[in-house]
Amino acid sequence: MQKSAFHSGELEQIRLRAKLPPSKRIRAMLDARELAVGLIRGRLRRQYPHLSTNMLNLKVLEEISRAR
């Protein structure tokens, strides 16, 4: 018997999301991305309070590229 990689709650979320129109799925994805980038930026801002916004954004991009 093969074990599912998802819990039942996760499967239900996937089913619900699949029923959404594409525009709402994309909006949800963009909102999640905005939250994730904001959390990374906030953490980096605390680590490097002296950095300019441009340099901080470069640090965010570096971190995201390492995660892939």
N, C-alpha and C positions, 0 to 999 in steps of 0.2 A: 504494500500500500504506500503510495507516494504522499508525503506530507506537503500541504500547501504552504507557500512562502508568505501568505497573507492570513491574518486573523479574520474572523467573520465580520467584525466591525469595519475592517479595512475593505473587505470585499463589498460590503454594503455601500460604503463611501464611493467606491469605484463605479458601482452600478448607478448610484444617484448622479454622479458627475457625468456619466455617459448619456444620461437622459437630458442633460442641459443642452441648449443650443450652443453652437461653436463660439459665438461671441461671448457668452457667459463663461465658458470654459477658459477661453483666452484671458478674460478679465480676472478670473480666479488665479490663473497662473501668474499674471503680471502682479497681482496684489501679493502673492506669496513671495515672488522675487523681490519686490520692493521691501517687504518685511525682512527678508534674509539679508539683503544688502545693507539695510538700515542697522540691523543688529551688528553686522561686521564692522560697519563704519563707526558705530558708537564705541565698540570695544577698542578699535584702533585709535580712536580719538582720545580715549582714556590712557592708552599706552604711549601715544605720541602727541601730547597736547601742543607741542611747539610746531607741528607740521601745518603748512598752508592747506587750504581745501584741495587745491590741485594735487599736492603731494599725497594727501590722504586718499584721494580717489585713485591715484596710482597704486598705493598700498592695497586698497580694496581689490583692484584688478589683479595684482600679483597674487593675492591670497586665493581669489576665485580660480585663477589659472592653475595654481598648484593643486587645487582640490579635484581637478579633472583627472 
